[in-house]
């Protein structure tokens, strides 16, 4: 397999796939990301682990699912024994720098301003650090939704531009070393701070309305109808999706990414470059906005582009299923390091070299809660989802489950969960999902995920359920765990209770 010791990960926040020109929306002005796609592989079926900022990053940067690493909602820190890719690579001699939004320290939206272990403190720059550079007046200005209308707003005022400056400095000074550089932009997430010229680009632009904007959620989960609210009775023919501040910030961050890619070209042209976003935004699809406890592609399918000269064929696309859970094992394999048993994804190096080669037969997505100090997002909404090449099964533990034929119904309009024609397909996917919950030690697992109203062959409810225990195998960092019954080191991590 190909290897490199120079790796750059670039990510944005709340950028859905059709907000990039290279994914087919000519109305979106994203020449820098389009250029990157033309130099590598554009993945068309890439998925987040959870469509919320913090948990998405938790999966992306630890290689373990949010339910495994403890950060299954915003403002919930990673577990003390969870290691990030920065720690793992630092311990193998790579210089690791993280610049930008972190959201994994248990603090609020801005973070705590403290550099986590494994990452270079000289380059650490979360949003708390950004705010601490400002006067109280400028802090308030930076959170105003009117900044993109203000001619006085300069690129240099923004978080994104300052992140780019630091990334460029790192590449200029450290390109001769083995390194992992992460550049994590907050844009185009609100409050949409960008120079006015970007806002002006979209003043008269209406985002295309997909068919599922007209979804009235018949036969869909009750929590989605509560989320949509009055929008279910709106005049959808009259609806125009106009968000010049959002789309302007989208083009602004594209320009910032271009600055970093230019620096990569100057200083580390052979580096492996991975670009993605944490999740999307519904933008009125299915009557809803924002992100949260739904598994629709508008928020779970993410842009994912890989450039690796001499390895990833330029100007190609891939329909293979990939997940953020695969990023850490991929980075470790690319750096020539063994992939730890603890990681819950797979290396994508084979698919990078051959975009038609499958790494995954399915991907998994979850949801727990939006944020512990936000009560306006539905509260606790446990959801687990599996997506294979054709179908998507969603188990909404507290409401109605969903099944979609993504080939015939890519807009996810018709819920097939009660379709007799699809019973065997549905049940096989359900078994796959239950097995994944067991394999990954999902702390929320139990008989209630199996005993759904439509699963007539479900086993009776039992207190022990599967009767298995699964110890963590963090072999690089933890001593072998002990068997509860004997006090001796375990020999098999997965075993009967």
Protein Blocks (a to p, Z undefined) as FASTA:
>chain_A
ZZdfbdcddddehiafklcfknopakbccfklmmmmmmmccdfbbcdfbdcfklmmmmmm
nopafklnopacghiacdfklccfklmmmmnopacddedjeklnopafnonoiacehiaf
klgccfklmmmmpcfklmmmmmpcklmmpmklcfklpmklmmmmmmmmmmmmmmmpccdd
ddddfbfcdehiacfklmmmmmmpccdddfklmpgoioiafklmmmnmmmlmpcfklpcc
ddfklmmmmmmmmmmmmmmmmmmmmmmmmbccddddfbdcfklpghiahjdjdfbfklmp
ccdddddehiacghiacfbdcdfklmmmmmmmmnopacdfklmbdcfklmmmmmmbcfbf
bdcdddfbfbfkbcknopaadddddddfkbccdddfklccddddfklmmnomaccklgmk
lmmmmmmmmmmmmmmmmmnopakgcfklmmgfklmkbccddfklnopacddddfklpccd
ddfklopacfbfbdcZZ
